[in-house]
Amino acid sequence: MTAPSKDRPLPPLNAVRAFEAAARRSSFKDAAAELGVTHGAVSRQIRLLEEWLGPPALFRRLSHGVALTAEGRALLGEIQPALERIGRAAAIHGRKASGTVVLRVNALATFSLRWLVPKLGLLREMHPDIEIELTTSNEPVDGLAGDYDLVIRGGPDAFHGFAARSLLSERRLPACSPALLRRQPLDEVGDLAQHTLLHVASMPRLWRDWLARTGHGSLEPQAMLTLDHFYLSIQAAVDGLGIAMAPSTLIEDDLRAGRLITPFPHIWLPSRSYFAYTPLDSPLRVASDRVCAWIEGFGSSPPTQLGER
């Protein structure tokens, strides 16, 4: 192993870890609890680092906790990414040693809840050597704070440093529970005037655009119910509260199980597809490609045909 260059001596690494934890938590006490050492041990490590670096100090000692000085903030900005890279390199080495790949995936919350999580058991059966570490976010790919091996978003989009790959096509169309239609038939589009239409707050024009496409732009429903997210509107439809304008990919399991049907399966709105975005420099591109291919396999048959009346 190559020793550190004498021209670039390294600071005491335990002191660096103590500094990063104390800076992140604004507390020596909380840093000590995180690192499993005493408060005094953290104080000594911080003092050691400050002596190694020389003035000015890294922290201002307050009556309740500590606060970074300007020099401390600058040092933290350099140290945190370096520690993350070291941790990631160590994790990759551990994965290689065990033969298991841990793939860090960030996906849209509704897609994760309605599509990905219910299928993770199938993924494990198909690829037992791949473990998924899943987090959810609606942030743009280039706005994510962490490092991920695979990001699932709408597309197609282009982001510097990422390769894009189409996963699943998407469309939006009405969906409701069979029980709802037994109570109140829906034989033609005009019959929607006797129903409750479920809206998604972030996409208020979906029903208006769909009705305009059918030539019923002026239709007034019996009632409307607006919810925050697609997964809430889908669940409300499953529970018989009304008719949702649903993303086809996210209701495929409900269609197969008979919890939902699509009363007008051949009238739909186009939508952005689901895409995978993988860092060009990711060491786990092969594993990401295997997961992407597995996801693509579910798009071979249009799910909206499964729940037609």
N, C-alpha and C positions, 0 to 999 in steps of 0.2 A: 504493500500500500504506500502510495506517495505521501510523504510528510508535507504539512503546510509549508509554503515558501516562507523563508525568513523575511522576505520583503513584504509579505502579507500575513502577519501573525494573526491568529484567531483569538477572539476574546474567550474567556471561560464560558463554555457552552451551558453549564448549569445556571450560571448567572444570566445568560441570555434568555433561557427558558423562564426563569423567575421574573425577569424584567417584562417579558411579553405577557405573562399571565397577570402580573400586577397592573400593567398598563391597560390591558383589556378590561379588567374588573375594577380599576380605580381603587384598589384595596389590597394591602399586603396580606391581611387576614384571609380574604377570600382566595387570593392566589395560593396561600399556604394550604388551604383546604383542598383546592383543585389539584395541587401537586403532591399532596400527602406528606407535607413537611410542617414544621412549626413556623409560627409567625417570625420568630427570631432568625430562623434559617433563611427565610426570604429576605429579611432586612439585611443580613450579612451578605447574601449574594448580590443584592442591589448595590450595597456599598462597595463590594469588590469590583463590580462592573464600572461604577462611577470612578473608582480609583484607577482602574485600567484605562479608561477613556480620558480621564482628566477633566477639569472643569470645562463648561458649567455643569451643574447638577441635572439629572434626568427627571426628578420629581420635586414637586413642592409638597411638603408635609402639611396637611390640614388637620383640623380638630376631628373631622370625621372622614378618614380615608386619605387618599393622595391624589394629586393632579399632575399630569405631564407638563413639563416645561416645553418651550418651543423646540429645544434640542431633543427632548424626549420624544416628542411627536414625530420629528424627522427620523429619528432612529427607528421608531416603531414602524414607520412606513417602509423601511428597508428590511427590517427583520421579519415581519409577519409573512410576506411572500416567500422569503427564503425558508422559513420553518415549514410552510405549507408544501414547498417543493421537496424538502427533505422527507417529510412525512409521506408524501405521495410516492417518492422513490422507494422508501422502505416498504410501503404497502404492496407495491408492484413486485418487489423481491419476495415478499411473503406469499403472495399469490402464486408466483412461479414455483416456489418451493412446495406448496401444498397441492399444486395442480388445479386449483380453483381460481377463477377470475371473478373479481367483484366489480361489476359494471355500475358506475355511478350514472343514474338516469334522472333527468329532470323533465317532467311532462306537465302538460296542462292539467289543472285540478279535475275538471269534469271528465276529460279523457281518462285520467288515472282511475277515478272512482267508478265510472260506468263501463269502461272497456278493459283497461290494462290489469288492474288489481284482480278482478274475477278470473283472469286467465294466467296469472303467475304460476299456479300449480301446473298447468299444461306446459308452460315454458320450462319449468324445472324438470319435468319428465322428459322433454325433448332434449334439453341441454343441461344435464345435471352438474356440469363443470362450470356453469355460469350462475353467479348469485347477483341479484338485482338490489341495489341500494337506491330506493326511489324517494325523490322529493318532488313537490309540486310547486308550480309558480306560473303566473301569466306574464312574467317579465319577458321582454324581447331577448332573443338569443344573445345579442351583444351587450345586454344590460345585466346579465346574471353575475352575481358577486363571486360564486364559487366556480370550481373547475368540474366539468362533467364530461363523461365519455360519450354520452348520447343525450341529445335534447330533442324533444318532440313538440312541434309547434305547427301552426298552419303554414301553408305555402302554396306556390313556390316563392321563396325569398332568397336573397343572396346576402351572406355575411362574410366579411373578411376573415380568413383563417378557418372557415368551416366548409365541409362538403355537404351538399343537400341531396336527399334521396326521397323520392315519393314512397309513401307507405300505404295509405288507404284513401280512396276517393270518398267524397262526402256530398250529400244533398240534404235538403230540408223539406219536410212534408208533414201533413197532419198525422197524428197518432193518438189513439185513445184506447180505453179498456173495452173489451167485448161487452162487459156488463153495462157500460154506459149506453151502448147502442141498443141493448135489449130494453132499456128503460125509455130511451128516446131515439127512434130510428134516424138514420142519416143516409138517405138514398141518393141525394144529389146535393151539390154545393149550396144551393139555396136553403137547405135544411139547417145549415149552420146558424141561421137566425134563431133557432130554438135551443142553442147550446151555449155553454160558457167557453170562451176562448182563453187559453193560458198564454200569457206573454212573458218574455224575458226582458228585464229592465234594460240591459245593455244593447238589445237589438229590437227596439220597439216597432220597427217597420216590417218585420217578417210576415205577420198576418196580412197587413195591408198590401204588401207586394204580392203575396200568394193569391189573395182574393182578386187583385187587379189582373193577374195572369189568367184567372178563370172567367173574367168578365163580370165579376160581382164586387167591384171596387166600392160600391156604396152600401154593401151589406152591413147591417148593425146586429151584432149578436145579442142574445138574451142577457148575457153578463160577460165581464172580463175579470181576469185575475192576473196580476203582475207579480212575478217572483224574481229574485236576484240572479239566479243562475240556471243554466240548462238542466243541471241534474235535479233541481227542485221542480222545474216544470215537468220533467219526465216523470218524477215520482208522483206528482200531483195527477198526471194522466193515468198512471198505473192505479192510483187510488180512486179513480173515477170522478175526480173533481172537475174535469173539463177535457178539452182537446188541445194538445200541445202541438206547436210547430217544431218538430223534433229533428235533430241531426240523425241521419240514417245509421251511421256507424255506431252511435252510442245507444241505439235501441235494439240492435240486432239480437241480443240475448233475450230481451223481453218479447220480441216477435217470435223467436223460436219456442219460447216457453208458453206462448199464448197469453201473456200478461197484457200485451198491446196488439193492436191491429192498425193497418193503414187503410182508411176508408177510400182514399183517392190515390193509390200508389203510383199512378202514371202522371200525376200533376205535382211537380216539385220545383223548388228553387235551387239554382246552382250555388255551390259554396266552395270555399277554399278547402283543399285536401289536407290530410295530415302528412307532414314531412318529418324526416329525421335529419338532424344537423349534427355532424360529428367533427371534432377538431382535426385539422389536417395533421397535426403533430401528435395525436393521441397514440400511446403505445398499445392501446386495446382496440384498434380499428377492426381487427379480424373478429373479435368477439362482438363488437357493435354490429358488424355486417351480418353475423349469424342471427342476432336478435332481430334486426331489420327484416331479414328474409323470412323469419318466422312470422312476424307481424303481417308482412305482405301476403302470406299464404291465406290469411283470413279474408282477403278481399276478392277471392275468386268468384264468389256468388253473391249477387246483390241481396242484402238482407231484407230489403223492403218487399221482396216477393214472398217472403215466408209468412207474413202476417196479413196477407190480403183476405178480404171477406169472400 
